[in-house]
Amino acid sequence: MLRSNTLKYIVLFIMLVLIQVLILNRISLFGYGIPFVYIYFVLKLPLGCNRGLAAFSGFLIGFTIDLFCNTPGLNAAATTMIGFVCRPVQKLFFTVDDYNDQMPSISSLGSAYVKYMLLLVLVHHVFLISVESFSYFNPQILLLRIVISVLLTSLLLFAFEGFYLKKKNSWRKTT
């Protein structure tokens, strides 16, 4: 399944870990929101990807982030969970014709990919931030953290998609 794109996925994995660990973990909007762009790795797995492979890929990138950020399994648990649920979520938004071994993107799948991405970002953040806070004592603060983090992450993921689209179009013009 991933044979033809293995190098792309390895480069994407390394880039996302470096961006998250070296830059984004130091950003906190109003003390509430932190962008978690490393989940982009799970979002870019091919549609119809084996559920076990998606969960393992999620665990691997989450565990790597946990190692660098000294968070005891929080990111690994959250990304494993979205890796596990991505297949049923794909069935909500995509038709069988959409499934192929290419990296999914906004340019190839349109608004269905946007909905898919936003739902998985929301699920990830609700899980991660809820487990991290380990309390529902102040639900307004919890909700504020989730909303700001989802917005920040989504904006950055849309920016990544824009760079991907621009790179893809410039490559087509040169060939």
N, CA, C and O atoms as a DFTB+ gen file, in Angstrom:
700 C
 N C O
     1  1       0.825      -1.194       0.000
     2  2       0.000       0.000       0.000
     3  2       0.869       1.258       0.000
     4  3       0.669       2.147      -0.828
     5  1       1.813       1.339       0.902
     6  2       2.624       2.549       1.012
     7  2       3.949       2.448       0.262
     8  3       4.792       3.337       0.382
     9  1       4.145       1.377      -0.510
    10  2       5.442       1.144      -1.135
    11  2       5.901       2.317      -2.004
    12  3       7.049       2.752      -1.906
    13  1       5.016       2.822      -2.843
    14  2       5.414       3.880      -3.769
    15  2       5.603       5.229      -3.078
    16  3       6.300       6.102      -3.594
    17  1       4.995       5.395      -1.936
    18  2       5.070       6.676      -1.237
    19  2       5.862       6.614       0.063
    20  3       5.798       7.548       0.862
    21  1       6.599       5.546       0.290
    22  2       7.294       5.367       1.564
    23  2       8.222       6.532       1.871
    24  3       8.226       7.033       2.995
    25  1       8.997       6.966       0.908
    26  2       9.924       8.072       1.129
    27  2       9.170       9.355       1.473
    28  3       9.602      10.108       2.346
    29  1       8.055       9.610       0.801
    30  2       7.241      10.800       1.103
    31  2       6.749      10.757       2.545
    32  3       6.771      11.770       3.244
    33  1       6.310       9.596       2.982
    34  2       5.795       9.473       4.343
    35  2       6.905       9.601       5.387
    36  3       6.682      10.166       6.457
    37  1       8.074       9.093       5.092
    38  2       9.204       9.235       6.025
    39  2       9.596      10.701       6.156
    40  3       9.803      11.193       7.265
    41  1       9.698      11.399       5.031
    42  2      10.037      12.829       5.055
    43  2       8.951      13.623       5.781
    44  3       9.260      14.502       6.586
    45  1       7.683      13.319       5.502
    46  2       6.571      13.993       6.167
    47  2       6.624      13.763       7.676
    48  3       6.425      14.696       8.454
    49  1       6.891      12.533       8.088
    50  2       6.996      12.185       9.507
    51  2       8.065      13.022      10.192
    52  3       7.813      13.634      11.230
    53  1       9.254      13.048       9.610
    54  2      10.381      13.781      10.203
    55  2      10.095      15.275      10.239
    56  3      10.354      15.930      11.248
    57  1       9.564      15.821       9.150
    58  2       9.266      17.254       9.112
    59  2       8.226      17.644      10.153
    60  3       8.388      18.650      10.844
    61  1       7.159      16.858      10.271
    62  2       6.107      17.183      11.230
    63  2       6.600      17.095      12.667
    64  3       6.244      17.929      13.499
    65  1       7.411      16.095      12.960
    66  2       7.969      15.978      14.321
    67  2       8.852      17.179      14.622
    68  3       8.743      17.770      15.696
    69  1       9.719      17.547      13.696
    70  2      10.609      18.693      13.920
    71  2       9.824      19.993      14.074
    72  3      10.120      20.792      14.964
    73  1       8.834      20.211      13.222
    74  2       8.021      21.430      13.318
    75  2       7.292      21.483      14.654
    76  3       7.257      22.523      15.310
    77  1       6.711      20.356      15.051
    78  2       5.954      20.322      16.303
    79  2       6.857      20.544      17.506
    80  3       6.552      21.359      18.377
    81  1       7.968      19.819      17.553
    82  2       8.833      19.850      18.735
    83  2       9.632      21.150      18.834
    84  3       9.742      21.729      19.914
    85  1      10.182      21.601      17.728
    86  2      11.070      22.760      17.777
    87  2      10.348      24.106      17.712
    88  3      10.860      25.107      18.214
    89  1       9.169      24.139      17.101
    90  2       8.497      25.430      16.910
    91  2       7.146      25.495      17.623
    92  3       6.936      26.348      18.485
    93  1       6.244      24.604      17.266
    94  2       4.858      24.752      17.684
    95  2       4.594      24.478      19.159
    96  3       3.654      25.037      19.725
    97  1       5.385      23.646      19.785
    98  2       5.175      23.403      21.218
    99  2       5.533      24.625      22.061
   100  3       5.195      24.683      23.244
   101  1       6.207      25.593      21.467
   102  2       6.555      26.820      22.168
   103  2       5.516      27.921      21.955
   104  3       5.608      29.002      22.539
   105  1       4.525      27.625      21.106
   106  2       3.480      28.594      20.801
   107  2       2.250      28.279      21.645
   108  3       1.787      27.139      21.704
   109  1       1.742      29.305      22.285
   110  2       0.506      29.150      23.047
   111  2      -0.294      30.427      22.878
   112  3       0.107      31.487      23.358
   113  1      -1.417      30.328      22.201
   114  2      -2.253      31.495      21.953
   115  2      -3.095      31.789      23.190
   116  3      -3.950      30.991      23.574
   117  1      -2.846      32.936      23.806
   118  2      -3.542      33.383      25.016
   119  2      -3.401      32.400      26.173
   120  3      -4.204      32.420      27.106
   121  1      -2.392      31.547      26.119
   122  2      -2.205      30.554      27.173
   123  2      -3.162      29.387      27.087
   124  3      -3.181      28.542      27.981
   125  1      -3.957      29.318      26.034
   126  2      -4.966      28.266      25.921
   127  2      -4.746      27.327      24.739
   128  3      -4.895      26.113      24.877
   129  1      -4.399      27.872      23.593
   130  2      -4.362      27.061      22.381
   131  2      -2.969      26.715      21.923
   132  3      -2.097      27.579      21.840
   133  1      -2.762      25.447      21.626
   134  2      -1.495      24.970      21.069
   135  2      -1.825      24.209      19.785
   136  3      -2.685      23.328      19.797
   137  1      -1.156      24.533      18.682
   138  2      -1.410      23.780      17.448
   139  2      -0.715      22.418      17.492
   140  3       0.444      22.315      17.894
   141  1      -1.418      21.401      17.083
   142  2      -0.879      20.035      17.042
   143  2      -0.887      19.553      15.591
   144  3      -1.783      18.810      15.192
   145  1       0.092      19.966      14.810
   146  2       0.082      19.640      13.382
   147  2       0.615      18.246      13.082
   148  3       0.487      17.778      11.951
   149  1       1.200      17.580      14.044
   150  2       1.743      16.250      13.787
   151  2       0.655      15.259      13.384
   152  3       0.961      14.221      12.797
   153  1      -0.614      15.559      13.690
   154  2      -1.694      14.653      13.295
   155  2      -1.913      14.654      11.783
   156  3      -2.622      13.800      11.251
   157  1      -1.305      15.610      11.102
   158  2      -1.375      15.666       9.642
   159  2      -0.847      14.370       9.026
   160  3      -1.290      13.958       7.954
   161  1       0.091      13.738       9.705
   162  2       0.654      12.475       9.225
   163  2      -0.439      11.416       9.091
   164  3      -0.490      10.701       8.090
   165  1      -1.301      11.314      10.080
   166  2      -2.390      10.335      10.041
   167  2      -3.421      10.748       8.995
   168  3      -3.976       9.895       8.303
   169  1      -3.679      12.037       8.877
   170  2      -4.654      12.524       7.902
   171  2      -4.214      12.269       6.463
   172  3      -5.055      12.137       5.574
   173  1      -2.917      12.198       6.227
   174  2      -2.402      12.012       4.873
   175  2      -2.243      10.539       4.487
   176  3      -1.834      10.237       3.366
   177  1      -2.562       9.624       5.402
   178  2      -2.518       8.211       5.025
   179  2      -3.576       7.954       3.959
   180  3      -4.635       8.580       3.981
   181  1      -3.308       7.045       3.027
   182  2      -4.273       6.804       1.939
   183  2      -5.645       6.385       2.464
   184  3      -5.754       5.699       3.481
   185  1      -6.679       6.807       1.760
   186  2      -8.032       6.389       2.115
   187  2      -8.116       4.873       1.976
   188  3      -7.565       4.303       1.035
   189  1      -8.782       4.241       2.881
   190  2      -8.901       2.794       2.845
   191  2      -7.709       2.092       3.443
   192  3      -7.607       0.867       3.368
   193  1      -6.805       2.848       4.037
   194  2      -5.625       2.275       4.682
   195  2      -6.072       1.296       5.766
   196  3      -7.062       1.532       6.459
   197  1      -5.345       0.215       5.901
   198  2      -5.611      -0.782       6.928
   199  2      -5.729      -0.098       8.289
   200  3      -4.890       0.730       8.645
   201  1      -6.756      -0.439       9.042
   202  2      -7.016       0.182      10.343
   203  2      -5.845      -0.026      11.308
   204  3      -5.487       0.887      12.053
   205  1      -5.259      -1.201      11.297
   206  2      -4.122      -1.484      12.168
   207  2      -2.909      -0.638      11.812
   208  3      -2.210      -0.140      12.694
   209  1      -2.663      -0.477      10.511
   210  2      -1.545       0.346      10.063
   211  2      -1.764       1.809      10.425
   212  3      -0.832       2.495      10.846
   213  1      -2.986       2.284      10.264
   214  2      -3.293       3.676      10.622
   215  2      -3.125       3.903      12.120
   216  3      -2.570       4.921      12.533
   217  1      -3.597       2.966      12.935
   218  2      -3.452       3.083      14.389
   219  2      -1.983       3.016      14.785
   220  3      -1.538       3.775      15.646
   221  1      -1.224       2.112      14.163
   222  2       0.209       2.002      14.472
   223  2       0.950       3.257      14.037
   224  3       1.821       3.738      14.761
   225  1       0.620       3.795      12.873
   226  2       1.253       5.034      12.408
   227  2       0.940       6.184      13.360
   228  3       1.811       6.992      13.682
   229  1      -0.307       6.246      13.805
   230  2      -0.684       7.258      14.787
   231  2       0.085       7.093      16.087
   232  3       0.570       8.069      16.660
   233  1       0.195       5.850      16.553
   234  2       0.945       5.596      17.770
   235  2       2.402       6.017      17.605
   236  3       2.976       6.650      18.491
   237  1       2.993       5.667      16.477
   238  2       4.408       5.952      16.239
   239  2       4.701       7.450      16.267
   240  3       5.654       7.878      16.918
   241  1       3.905       8.242      15.579
   242  2       4.173       9.680      15.583
   243  2       3.829      10.286      16.940
   244  3       4.535      11.178      17.410
   245  1       2.766       9.822      17.571
   246  2       2.414      10.322      18.900
   247  2       3.463       9.975      19.938
   248  3       3.807      10.802      20.782
   249  1       3.972       8.752      19.876
   250  2       5.012       8.321      20.819
   251  2       6.288       9.129      20.614
   252  3       6.964       9.491      21.577
   253  1       6.614       9.410      19.349
   254  2       7.799      10.223      19.057
   255  2       7.643      11.619      19.650
   256  3       8.584      12.148      20.242
   257  1       6.482      12.210      19.500
   258  2       6.218      13.533      20.090
   259  2       6.302      13.439      21.609
   260  3       6.874      14.321      22.250
   261  1       5.746      12.391      22.187
   262  2       5.808      12.200      23.646
   263  2       7.246      12.114      24.137
   264  3       7.573      12.668      25.187
   265  1       8.104      11.433      23.400
   266  2       9.509      11.314      23.801
   267  2      10.192      12.674      23.878
   268  3      10.948      12.948      24.810
   269  1       9.922      13.516      22.898
   270  2      10.564      14.822      22.859
   271  2       9.925      15.837      23.805
   272  3      10.582      16.782      24.240
   273  1       8.661      15.642      24.120
   274  2       7.929      16.648      24.894
   275  2       7.689      16.239      26.345
   276  3       7.066      16.980      27.106
   277  1       8.176      15.077      26.723
   278  2       8.029      14.600      28.097
   279  2       6.559      14.540      28.522
   280  3       6.206      14.907      29.643
   281  1       5.728      14.080      27.621
   282  2       4.316      13.859      27.948
   283  2       4.093      12.348      27.964
   284  3       4.295      11.686      26.946
   285  1       3.690      11.810      29.074
   286  2       3.651      10.350      29.236
   287  2       2.515       9.658      28.475
   288  3       1.533       9.227      29.081
   289  1       2.648       9.554      27.168
   290  2       1.698       8.802      26.370
   291  2       0.455       9.539      25.929
   292  3      -0.412       8.942      25.291
   293  1       0.337      10.814      26.245
   294  2      -0.868      11.562      25.863
   295  2      -1.029      11.652      24.350
   296  3      -2.090      11.338      23.809
   297  1       0.021      12.079      23.681
   298  2      -0.043      12.234      22.230
   299  2      -0.162      10.879      21.540
   300  3      -0.869      10.752      20.540
   301  1       0.519       9.876      22.062
   302  2       0.433       8.534      21.485
   303  2      -0.990       8.004      21.589
   304  3      -1.504       7.421      20.634
   305  1      -1.628       8.197      22.729
   306  2      -3.001       7.719      22.900
   307  2      -3.961       8.451      21.957
   308  3      -4.818       7.824      21.335
   309  1      -3.820       9.756      21.852
   310  2      -4.738      10.541      21.014
   311  2      -4.571      10.219      19.532
   312  3      -5.564      10.088      18.816
   313  1      -3.338      10.091      19.064
   314  2      -3.142       9.806      17.639
   315  2      -3.434       8.342      17.307
   316  3      -3.851       8.032      16.191
   317  1      -3.219       7.450      18.261
   318  2      -3.621       6.059      18.043
   319  2      -5.134       5.981      17.891
   320  3      -5.654       5.254      17.045
   321  1      -5.817       6.736      18.717
   322  2      -7.271       6.743      18.650
   323  2      -7.777       7.285      17.313
   324  3      -8.698       6.709      16.733
   325  1      -7.192       8.384      16.808
   326  2      -7.680       8.883      15.516
   327  2      -7.264       7.960      14.374
   328  3      -7.968       7.855      13.370
   329  1      -6.121       7.292      14.527
   330  2      -5.751       6.291      13.538
   331  2      -6.750       5.146      13.501
   332  3      -7.044       4.598      12.439
   333  1      -7.268       4.791      14.672
   334  2      -8.236       3.708      14.771
   335  2      -9.602       4.106      14.219
   336  3     -10.282       3.281      13.608
   337  1     -10.011       5.345      14.424
   338  2     -11.351       5.767      13.972
   339  2     -11.357       6.381      12.568
   340  3     -12.428       6.681      12.039
   341  1     -10.195       6.572      11.962
   342  2     -10.189       7.249      10.661
   343  2     -10.926       6.450       9.587
   344  3     -11.562       7.046       8.718
   345  1     -10.860       5.138       9.624
   346  2     -11.551       4.317       8.619
   347  2     -13.072       4.494       8.682
   348  3     -13.688       4.732       7.642
   349  1     -13.701       4.386       9.854
   350  2     -15.148       4.635       9.901
   351  2     -15.513       6.075       9.528
   352  3     -16.561       6.311       8.926
   353  1     -14.659       7.031       9.882
   354  2     -14.923       8.431       9.522
   355  2     -14.816       8.607       8.003
   356  3     -15.575       9.377       7.415
   357  1     -13.889       7.905       7.376
   358  2     -13.763       7.980       5.922
   359  2     -15.042       7.514       5.238
   360  3     -15.444       8.070       4.216
   361  1     -15.679       6.494       5.804
   362  2     -16.918       5.981       5.216
   363  2     -18.037       7.015       5.266
   364  3     -18.971       6.959       4.466
   365  1     -17.947       7.959       6.203
   366  2     -18.957       9.016       6.282
   367  2     -18.841      10.018       5.139
   368  3     -19.851      10.541       4.668
   369  1     -17.616      10.290       4.690
   370  2     -17.386      11.397       3.767
   371  2     -16.976      11.012       2.354
   372  3     -17.105      11.824       1.437
   373  1     -16.487       9.796       2.156
   374  2     -15.931       9.441       0.854
   375  2     -16.686       8.279       0.223
   376  3     -17.265       7.443       0.917
   377  1     -16.666       8.244      -1.105
   378  2     -17.251       7.122      -1.838
   379  2     -16.141       6.128      -2.147
   380  3     -14.960       6.426      -1.971
   381  1     -16.525       4.967      -2.602
   382  2     -15.544       3.929      -2.941
   383  2     -14.627       4.413      -4.059
   384  3     -13.463       4.015      -4.116
   385  1     -15.128       5.256      -4.938
   386  2     -14.323       5.777      -6.053
   387  2     -13.169       6.662      -5.571
   388  3     -12.174       6.820      -6.279
   389  1     -13.296       7.237      -4.376
   390  2     -12.255       8.113      -3.847
   391  2     -11.050       7.340      -3.325
   392  3      -9.967       7.912      -3.200
   393  1     -11.209       6.065      -3.021
   394  2     -10.157       5.286      -2.389
   395  2      -9.100       4.918      -3.419
   396  3      -9.394       4.319      -4.454
   397  1      -7.872       5.288      -3.113
   398  2      -6.716       4.901      -3.916
   399  2      -5.477       4.977      -3.028
   400  3      -5.581       5.290      -1.842
   401  1      -4.331       4.697      -3.585
   402  2      -3.106       4.681      -2.784
   403  2      -2.378       6.018      -2.768
   404  3      -1.231       6.085      -2.326
   405  1      -3.017       7.077      -3.238
   406  2      -2.408       8.400      -3.229
   407  2      -2.647       9.087      -1.892
   408  3      -3.562       8.727      -1.151
   409  1      -1.816      10.077      -1.593
   410  2      -2.044      10.891      -0.406
   411  2      -3.305      11.713      -0.627
   412  3      -3.392      12.439      -1.618
   413  1      -4.279      11.621       0.264
   414  2      -5.485      12.424       0.089
   415  2      -5.185      13.907       0.281
   416  3      -4.291      14.276       1.042
   417  1      -5.937      14.748      -0.413
   418  2      -5.709      16.186      -0.298
   419  2      -6.991      16.936      -0.651
   420  3      -7.942      16.365      -1.184
   421  1      -6.987      18.209      -0.343
   422  2      -8.127      19.052      -0.687
   423  2      -8.274      19.136      -2.204
   424  3      -9.389      19.143      -2.726
   425  1      -7.148      19.200      -2.905
   426  2      -7.221      19.335      -4.361
   427  2      -7.816      18.099      -5.030
   428  3      -8.461      18.221      -6.072
   429  1      -7.617      16.931      -4.464
   430  2      -8.148      15.727      -5.098
   431  2      -9.527      15.330      -4.576
   432  3     -10.287      14.677      -5.291
   433  1      -9.865      15.714      -3.338
   434  2     -11.122      15.254      -2.734
   435  2     -12.083      16.375      -2.357
   436  3     -13.240      16.111      -2.029
   437  1     -11.621      17.618      -2.400
   438  2     -12.485      18.763      -2.173
   439  2     -13.020      18.894      -0.756
   440  3     -12.318      18.634       0.222
   441  1     -14.286      19.306      -0.670
   442  2     -14.874      19.606       0.638
   443  2     -15.018      18.368       1.513
   444  3     -15.051      18.489       2.737
   445  1     -15.103      17.199       0.929
   446  2     -15.186      15.976       1.732
   447  2     -13.921      15.806       2.561
   448  3     -13.985      15.383       3.715
   449  1     -12.772      16.135       1.978
   450  2     -11.519      16.033       2.725
   451  2     -11.462      17.075       3.841
   452  3     -10.945      16.798       4.923
   453  1     -11.986      18.261       3.585
   454  2     -12.015      19.315       4.604
   455  2     -12.850      18.841       5.799
   456  3     -12.423      18.976       6.946
   457  1     -14.027      18.292       5.536
   458  2     -14.883      17.793       6.615
   459  2     -14.206      16.662       7.381
   460  3     -14.246      16.626       8.611
   461  1     -13.591      15.748       6.656
   462  2     -12.853      14.627       7.250
   463  2     -11.743      15.141       8.165
   464  3     -11.593      14.689       9.300
   465  1     -10.978      16.087       7.651
   466  2      -9.868      16.649       8.406
   467  2     -10.365      17.366       9.661
   468  3      -9.820      17.162      10.746
   469  1     -11.378      18.191       9.526
   470  2     -11.890      18.939      10.676
   471  2     -12.461      18.020      11.750
   472  3     -12.259      18.256      12.940
   473  1     -13.168      16.982      11.340
   474  2     -13.732      16.054      12.320
   475  2     -12.636      15.312      13.078
   476  3     -12.717      15.173      14.298
   477  1     -11.613      14.833      12.371
   478  2     -10.537      14.119      13.061
   479  2      -9.707      15.049      13.942
   480  3      -9.245      14.639      15.007
   481  1      -9.512      16.289      13.514
   482  2      -8.817      17.266      14.359
   483  2      -9.625      17.499      15.637
   484  3      -9.061      17.533      16.730
   485  1     -10.918      17.657      15.504
   486  2     -11.776      17.866      16.671
   487  2     -11.748      16.661      17.613
   488  3     -11.619      16.824      18.826
   489  1     -11.866      15.475      17.067
   490  2     -11.830      14.259      17.893
   491  2     -10.496      14.152      18.626
   492  3     -10.460      13.859      19.821
   493  1      -9.411      14.389      17.914
   494  2      -8.078      14.324      18.520
   495  2      -7.949      15.314      19.664
   496  3      -7.494      14.960      20.752
   497  1      -8.346      16.544      19.422
   498  2      -8.163      17.587      20.423
   499  2      -9.065      17.391      21.642
   500  3      -8.638      17.625      22.772
   501  1     -10.295      16.967      21.421
   502  2     -11.181      16.694      22.555
   503  2     -10.575      15.602      23.425
   504  3     -10.538      15.723      24.650
   505  1     -10.101      14.539      22.792
   506  2      -9.493      13.436      23.544
   507  2      -8.234      13.895      24.269
   508  3      -8.103      13.690      25.476
   509  1      -7.307      14.517      23.541
   510  2      -6.020      14.913      24.111
   511  2      -6.180      15.919      25.247
   512  3      -5.613      15.734      26.323
   513  1      -6.929      16.955      25.021
   514  2      -7.054      18.020      26.020
   515  2      -7.871      17.550      27.218
   516  3      -7.597      17.954      28.348
   517  1      -8.868      16.703      26.986
   518  2      -9.632      16.161      28.110
   519  2      -8.771      15.267      28.989
   520  3      -8.817      15.364      30.216
   521  1      -7.991      14.403      28.367
   522  2      -7.114      13.518      29.149
   523  2      -6.019      14.324      29.839
   524  3      -5.663      14.047      30.984
   525  1      -5.490      15.315      29.140
   526  2      -4.431      16.145      29.711
   527  2      -4.921      16.918      30.941
   528  3      -4.218      16.996      31.949
   529  1      -6.105      17.478      30.857
   530  2      -6.612      18.259      31.996
   531  2      -7.101      17.344      33.109
   532  3      -7.073      17.725      34.279
   533  1      -7.548      16.146      32.762
   534  2      -7.975      15.115      33.704
   535  2      -9.040      15.610      34.675
   536  3      -9.182      15.100      35.786
   537  1      -9.780      16.616      34.227
   538  2     -10.828      17.174      35.074
   539  2     -11.818      17.936      34.217
   540  3     -11.452      18.581      33.234
   541  1     -13.073      17.850      34.607
   542  2     -14.098      18.654      33.960
   543  2     -14.600      19.711      34.939
   544  3     -15.735      20.178      34.851
   545  1     -13.721      20.074      35.876
   546  2     -14.084      21.021      36.924
   547  2     -14.436      22.384      36.343
   548  3     -15.378      23.031      36.800
   549  1     -13.684      22.822      35.338
   550  2     -13.934      24.110      34.706
   551  2     -14.196      23.880      33.209
   552  3     -13.286      24.026      32.393
   553  1     -15.421      23.526      32.853
   554  2     -15.703      23.172      31.455
   555  2     -15.534      24.329      30.476
   556  3     -15.276      24.092      29.296
   557  1     -15.674      25.578      30.933
   558  2     -15.496      26.711      30.021
   559  2     -14.045      26.809      29.555
   560  3     -13.778      27.039      28.376
   561  1     -13.124      26.634      30.477
   562  2     -11.699      26.687      30.118
   563  2     -11.342      25.506      29.223
   564  3     -10.604      25.661      28.250
   565  1     -11.856      24.344      29.546
   566  2     -11.609      23.152      28.731
   567  2     -12.124      23.366      27.313
   568  3     -11.418      23.078      26.347
   569  1     -13.333      23.862      27.184
   570  2     -13.915      24.127      25.876
   571  2     -13.137      25.202      25.119
   572  3     -12.933      25.082      23.910
   573  1     -12.706      26.235      25.811
   574  2     -11.907      27.295      25.193
   575  2     -10.583      26.742      24.671
   576  3     -10.165      27.082      23.565
   577  1      -9.929      25.902      25.448
   578  2      -8.669      25.282      25.014
   579  2      -8.880      24.426      23.774
   580  3      -8.079      24.459      22.839
   581  1      -9.968      23.660      23.777
   582  2     -10.248      22.794      22.626
   583  2     -10.524      23.628      21.381
   584  3      -9.963      23.358      20.319
   585  1     -11.379      24.634      21.502
   586  2     -11.763      25.449      20.342
   587  2     -10.553      26.190      19.766
   588  3     -10.341      26.178      18.554
   589  1      -9.769      26.827      20.621
   590  2      -8.602      27.579      20.122
   591  2      -7.585      26.634      19.493
   592  3      -7.017      26.951      18.447
   593  1      -7.348      25.487      20.108
   594  2      -6.394      24.532      19.542
   595  2      -6.881      23.964      18.215
   596  3      -6.089      23.789      17.289
   597  1      -8.179      23.674      18.112
   598  2      -8.728      23.174      16.849
   599  2      -8.584      24.235      15.758
   600  3      -8.210      23.916      14.630
   601  1      -8.876      25.481      16.082
   602  2      -8.745      26.555      15.090
   603  2      -7.294      26.737      14.635
   604  3      -7.022      26.839      13.439
   605  1      -6.372      26.775      15.588
   606  2      -4.954      26.932      15.236
   607  2      -4.454      25.762      14.387
   608  3      -3.799      25.957      13.363
   609  1      -4.770      24.562      14.826
   610  2      -4.327      23.382      14.086
   611  2      -4.928      23.366      12.690
   612  3      -4.224      23.110      11.713
   613  1      -6.218      23.637      12.587
   614  2      -6.878      23.616      11.284
   615  2      -6.298      24.657      10.334
   616  3      -6.083      24.368       9.157
   617  1      -6.045      25.855      10.830
   618  2      -5.438      26.892       9.985
   619  2      -4.073      26.454       9.459
   620  3      -3.763      26.647       8.284
   621  1      -3.274      25.874      10.322
   622  2      -1.952      25.410       9.885
   623  2      -2.062      24.243       8.908
   624  3      -1.287      24.164       7.955
   625  1      -3.006      23.344       9.131
   626  2      -3.175      22.225       8.203
   627  2      -3.659      22.711       6.844
   628  3      -3.255      22.166       5.817
   629  1      -4.526      23.738       6.822
   630  2      -4.934      24.327       5.550
   631  2      -3.742      24.984       4.860
   632  3      -3.622      24.925       3.636
   633  1      -2.872      25.604       5.632
   634  2      -1.658      26.197       5.062
   635  2      -0.762      25.109       4.464
   636  3      -0.214      25.290       3.377
   637  1      -0.610      23.988       5.160
   638  2       0.179      22.868       4.622
   639  2      -0.431      22.371       3.311
   640  3       0.284      22.093       2.348
   641  1      -1.754      22.265       3.289
   642  2      -2.430      21.829       2.061
   643  2      -2.181      22.830       0.936
   644  3      -2.003      22.433      -0.216
   645  1      -2.167      24.113       1.255
   646  2      -1.885      25.138       0.255
   647  2      -0.475      25.020      -0.297
   648  3      -0.265      25.162      -1.501
   649  1       0.501      24.759       0.579
   650  2       1.872      24.549       0.114
   651  2       1.964      23.307      -0.760
   652  3       2.666      23.306      -1.771
   653  1       1.262      22.259      -0.377
   654  2       1.265      21.018      -1.149
   655  2       0.683      21.261      -2.540
   656  3       1.229      20.793      -3.539
   657  1      -0.433      21.998      -2.597
   658  2      -1.081      22.291      -3.870
   659  2      -0.183      23.168      -4.739
   660  3      -0.052      22.928      -5.939
   661  1       0.432      24.180      -4.138
   662  2       1.319      25.073      -4.885
   663  2       2.523      24.304      -5.431
   664  3       2.916      24.491      -6.582
   665  1       3.104      23.443      -4.600
   666  2       4.260      22.641      -5.017
   667  2       3.866      21.704      -6.149
   668  3       4.607      21.547      -7.120
   669  1       2.690      21.077      -6.023
   670  2       2.213      20.145      -7.032
   671  2       1.979      20.862      -8.360
   672  3       2.355      20.348      -9.414
   673  1       1.368      22.034      -8.321
   674  2       1.115      22.805      -9.546
   675  2       2.390      23.321     -10.170
   676  3       2.506      23.320     -11.396
   677  1       3.358      23.763      -9.376
   678  2       4.621      24.251      -9.947
   679  2       5.404      23.101     -10.565
   680  3       6.109      23.299     -11.554
   681  1       5.291      21.904      -9.997
   682  2       5.975      20.750     -10.556
   683  2       5.368      20.378     -11.903
   684  3       6.092      20.009     -12.827
   685  1       4.033      20.472     -12.025
   686  2       3.387      20.158     -13.288
   687  2       3.783      21.141     -14.385
   688  3       3.890      20.752     -15.548
   689  1       4.001      22.397     -14.037
   690  2       4.352      23.425     -15.039
   691  2       5.748      23.199     -15.590
   692  3       6.019      23.536     -16.742
   693  1       6.651      22.627     -14.774
   694  2       8.029      22.452     -15.207
   695  2       8.213      21.189     -16.029
   696  3       9.226      21.043     -16.713
   697  1       7.247      20.266     -15.976
   698  2       7.425      19.025     -16.732
   699  2       6.638      19.026     -18.007
   700  3       6.680      18.052     -18.759
